[in-house]
Amino acid sequence: MRFVQGSNGQKVPALGLGTWRMGESPRARKNEVQAVMQAFEMGYRLIDTAEMYGDGGAESVVGEAIQLAINAGSVRREELIVVTKVLPSHATRYGVVRACERSLKRLAIDTVDLYLLHWRGATPLKETVAAFEQLRDQGRIQQWGVSNFDTSDMQQLWSFAEGRRCIAIRSTTPPAHAMQSLIYFHGIVNTASSRWRTHRSIKELWRATQRLTAWVGAMESAHRPRRWRGYCASPTCLQSRKQSARHTCVKTTLPQTST
């Protein structure tokens, strides 16, 4: 498994297991718990969930799977990176704290490794960040980040000192070129999600993630900016379209793998 390093020096797995659409049906719960446990046995150590998924049902599935896997000896808690998200409707100073306590109870853990604001809402960012910092000081979360933010949102977040303690941004689409440069400059871990429900089994999913891991490695070596203000003219490059004399673009293609 490949790892990426955040601005805090912590290394996290480059690939993780998402839980969207889990916890929605009591009849599916047993199979969902078994799927998460099997993912742990296969080597997954990062798991992403949210209080919104199944109205907390996905967090409960993850919590049960973690406890069963620990009891079975297939994983240790310190090996896992548990990511969950707070809804923007709960993003006030006290709403975040209460939401986190509910998530911890459903997950059956003492601390969340990475706590994200699911998307931007009406609550001022300073207020939400203050709540994140309070939870971190109390040991209820290890780190915090944001999700589904655009460039202007991130610039506003980075405009005050506490906001620069954000270590991760999660998105469902590749970030814009300007955002990509800012992410590299601030040392932010950029994560993205992809839907895998078309795969017939978790084993097939694992084979697909191995191919994706190889692709991530190729992209990482090819597209790391030489300077954060640099831009690239190549339409295949993750940076910007504007030319920079100090940047050399290396084009890559998806590695060929046998099926």
C-alpha positions as CSV (number, residue, x, y, z in Angstrom):
1,M,0.0,0.0,0.0
2,R,1.3,3.4,-0.9
3,F,1.3,6.3,1.6
4,V,1.1,10.1,1.4
5,Q,2.5,12.5,3.9
6,G,0.6,15.5,5.2
7,S,1.9,18.8,6.5
8,N,1.9,17.4,10.0
9,G,4.3,14.7,9.0
10,Q,1.8,11.9,9.4
11,K,1.7,9.2,6.7
12,V,-1.7,7.9,5.6
13,P,-2.7,5.2,3.1
14,A,-3.1,6.5,-0.5
15,L,-6.3,4.4,-0.8
16,G,-9.2,3.9,1.6
17,L,-12.6,2.4,1.8
18,G,-15.7,4.6,1.5
19,T,-19.1,3.9,3.2
20,W,-21.6,6.0,1.3
21,R,-25.0,4.2,1.0
22,M,-24.1,1.9,3.9
23,G,-26.3,1.8,7.0
24,E,-29.4,2.6,5.1
25,S,-31.1,-0.8,5.4
26,P,-31.2,-3.0,8.5
27,R,-31.4,-6.1,6.3
28,A,-28.1,-5.2,4.7
29,R,-26.2,-4.4,7.9
30,K,-24.7,-7.9,8.4
31,N,-23.3,-8.0,4.9
32,E,-22.0,-4.4,5.2
33,V,-20.2,-5.2,8.4
34,Q,-18.7,-8.3,6.9
35,A,-17.6,-6.3,3.8
36,V,-15.7,-3.7,6.0
37,M,-14.1,-6.5,8.0
38,Q,-13.0,-8.2,4.8
39,A,-11.5,-5.0,3.7
40,F,-9.4,-4.8,6.9
41,E,-8.2,-8.4,6.3
42,M,-7.2,-7.4,2.7
43,G,-5.1,-4.5,4.0
44,Y,-7.3,-1.4,4.0
45,R,-6.4,0.8,6.9
46,L,-8.2,4.1,6.0
47,I,-12.0,4.2,6.2
48,D,-14.1,7.2,5.3
49,T,-17.6,7.7,6.6
50,A,-20.0,10.6,7.6
51,E,-22.8,11.3,10.0
52,M,-25.0,12.0,6.9
53,Y,-24.5,8.5,5.5
54,G,-27.6,6.5,6.5
55,D,-28.3,9.2,9.2
56,G,-25.5,7.8,11.2
57,G,-26.1,4.2,10.1
58,A,-22.8,4.0,8.2
59,E,-20.8,5.1,11.3
60,S,-22.6,2.3,13.3
61,V,-21.6,-0.2,10.6
62,V,-18.0,0.9,10.7
63,G,-18.0,0.9,14.5
64,E,-19.2,-2.6,14.7
65,A,-16.7,-3.8,12.1
66,I,-13.8,-2.2,13.9
67,Q,-14.7,-3.8,17.2
68,L,-15.2,-7.2,15.6
69,A,-11.9,-6.9,13.7
70,I,-10.0,-5.9,16.8
71,N,-11.5,-8.7,18.8
72,A,-10.6,-11.1,16.0
73,G,-7.0,-9.9,16.0
74,S,-7.1,-8.9,12.3
75,V,-6.4,-5.2,13.0
76,R,-5.3,-2.9,15.8
77,R,-6.9,0.4,16.5
78,E,-3.7,2.3,16.1
79,E,-3.3,1.0,12.6
80,L,-6.5,2.5,11.4
81,I,-7.3,6.0,10.1
82,V,-10.9,6.7,10.7
83,V,-12.3,9.7,8.8
84,T,-15.8,11.1,9.4
85,K,-17.6,14.3,8.5
86,V,-19.9,16.8,10.2
87,L,-22.9,18.3,8.4
88,P,-22.8,22.0,7.7
89,S,-26.1,22.3,9.6
90,H,-24.2,21.2,12.7
91,A,-21.2,23.4,12.1
92,T,-21.7,25.9,14.9
93,R,-19.3,26.1,17.8
94,Y,-21.4,23.8,20.0
95,G,-23.1,21.9,17.2
96,V,-19.8,20.5,16.0
97,V,-18.9,19.3,19.5
98,R,-22.3,17.6,20.0
99,A,-22.1,16.0,16.5
100,C,-18.6,14.7,17.1
101,E,-19.7,13.0,20.4
102,R,-22.6,11.3,18.6
103,S,-20.2,10.1,15.9
104,L,-17.7,8.8,18.4
105,K,-20.5,6.9,20.2
106,R,-21.6,5.3,16.9
107,L,-18.1,4.5,15.8
108,A,-17.3,3.1,19.3
109,I,-13.9,4.8,19.4
110,D,-12.4,7.4,21.7
111,T,-11.0,9.7,19.0
112,V,-11.6,10.5,15.3
113,D,-8.4,10.5,13.3
114,L,-9.6,13.0,10.7
115,Y,-12.8,15.1,11.1
116,L,-14.0,17.0,8.1
117,L,-16.6,19.7,7.5
118,H,-18.7,17.9,4.8
119,W,-19.4,21.0,2.7
120,R,-19.6,24.7,3.2
121,G,-22.6,26.0,4.9
122,A,-23.9,29.3,6.4
123,T,-21.8,29.1,9.6
124,P,-18.7,31.3,9.6
125,L,-15.6,29.3,9.0
126,K,-13.9,30.8,12.1
127,E,-16.6,29.4,14.3
128,T,-16.4,25.9,12.8
129,V,-12.6,25.9,13.0
130,A,-12.7,27.1,16.7
131,A,-14.9,24.0,17.4
132,F,-12.4,21.7,15.6
133,E,-9.5,23.2,17.6
134,Q,-11.4,22.6,20.8
135,L,-12.1,19.0,19.9
136,R,-8.4,18.5,19.0
137,D,-7.3,20.0,22.3
138,Q,-9.6,17.7,24.1
139,G,-8.3,14.7,22.3
140,R,-11.6,13.9,20.6
141,I,-10.1,14.3,17.2
142,Q,-6.5,14.1,16.0
143,Q,-6.7,16.4,12.9
144,W,-9.4,18.2,10.9
145,G,-10.0,19.2,7.4
146,V,-12.7,20.2,4.9
147,S,-14.7,18.6,2.1
148,N,-16.2,19.9,-1.2
149,F,-14.5,23.4,-0.9
150,D,-13.7,25.5,-3.9
151,T,-10.7,27.8,-4.4
152,S,-12.4,30.8,-2.8
153,D,-13.5,28.8,0.2
154,M,-10.0,27.6,0.7
155,Q,-8.5,31.1,0.4
156,Q,-11.0,32.3,3.0
157,L,-10.0,29.4,5.3
158,W,-6.3,30.2,4.9
159,S,-6.9,33.9,5.6
160,F,-6.8,33.4,9.4
161,A,-4.1,31.6,11.4
162,E,-6.2,28.7,12.8
163,G,-7.6,28.0,9.3
164,R,-4.0,27.1,8.1
165,R,-4.1,24.1,10.5
166,C,-6.3,22.3,8.0
167,I,-4.5,19.2,6.8
168,A,-6.8,17.7,4.3
169,I,-9.4,18.6,1.6
170,R,-11.7,16.0,0.2
171,S,-13.5,16.4,-3.1
172,T,-15.6,14.3,-5.5
173,T,-14.0,15.9,-8.6
174,P,-10.4,16.7,-9.4
175,P,-9.5,20.2,-8.1
176,A,-9.1,23.1,-10.5
177,H,-5.6,24.0,-11.6
178,A,-5.4,27.0,-9.3
179,M,-6.6,25.0,-6.4
180,Q,-4.1,22.2,-7.1
181,S,-1.2,24.7,-6.9
182,L,-2.5,26.1,-3.6
183,I,-2.9,22.6,-2.2
184,Y,0.7,21.8,-2.9
185,F,1.9,25.1,-1.6
186,H,0.1,24.7,1.8
187,G,1.1,21.0,2.0
188,I,-2.6,19.9,2.2
189,V,-3.5,16.2,1.6
190,N,-6.0,16.1,-1.3
191,T,-8.4,13.2,-1.2
192,A,-11.1,12.2,-3.7
193,S,-13.8,9.6,-3.9
194,S,-15.0,7.3,-6.6
195,R,-18.0,5.0,-6.7
196,W,-17.2,1.3,-7.0
197,R,-20.7,-0.2,-6.6
198,T,-20.4,-1.7,-10.1
199,H,-17.8,-4.2,-8.8
200,R,-19.3,-7.6,-8.1
201,S,-17.3,-8.3,-4.9
202,I,-14.8,-6.6,-2.6
203,K,-12.1,-8.9,-4.1
204,E,-12.8,-7.4,-7.5
205,L,-12.7,-4.0,-5.9
206,W,-9.3,-4.8,-4.4
207,R,-7.9,-5.8,-7.8
208,A,-9.2,-2.5,-9.2
209,T,-7.6,-0.5,-6.4
210,Q,-4.2,-2.2,-7.1
211,R,-4.4,-0.8,-10.6
212,L,-5.4,2.6,-9.3
213,T,-2.5,2.5,-6.8
214,A,-0.1,2.1,-9.7
215,W,-1.7,5.0,-11.5
216,V,-1.5,7.2,-8.4
217,G,2.2,6.5,-8.1
218,A,2.8,7.5,-11.8
219,M,0.7,10.6,-11.4
220,E,2.5,11.6,-8.2
221,S,6.0,11.4,-9.7
222,A,4.9,13.1,-13.0
223,H,2.9,16.0,-11.7
224,R,4.6,17.2,-8.5
225,P,5.1,20.9,-9.1
226,R,8.7,22.2,-9.2
227,R,7.4,25.5,-7.8
228,W,3.9,26.3,-6.6
229,R,3.6,29.4,-8.7
230,G,4.6,27.4,-11.8
231,Y,2.2,26.5,-14.5
232,C,2.1,24.1,-17.4
233,A,0.8,24.4,-20.9
234,S,0.0,20.7,-21.3
235,P,-3.7,19.9,-21.1
236,T,-2.9,16.6,-19.4
237,C,-1.0,18.2,-16.5
238,L,-2.7,18.8,-13.1
239,Q,-1.3,22.3,-12.8
240,S,-2.4,25.3,-14.9
241,R,-2.4,25.9,-18.6
242,K,0.0,28.9,-18.5
243,Q,3.6,28.3,-19.5
244,S,6.4,28.4,-17.0
245,A,10.1,28.1,-18.0
246,R,11.0,26.4,-14.8
247,H,8.5,23.6,-15.2
248,T,9.0,20.4,-17.2
249,C,5.8,18.4,-17.7
250,V,6.1,14.7,-17.9
251,K,3.1,13.1,-19.5
252,T,1.8,9.8,-18.1
253,T,-0.7,7.2,-19.1
254,L,-2.6,4.7,-17.0
255,P,-0.3,1.7,-16.4
256,Q,-1.2,-1.4,-18.4
257,T,-2.2,-4.2,-16.1
258,S,-3.4,-7.7,-16.8
259,T,-7.0,-8.5,-15.9
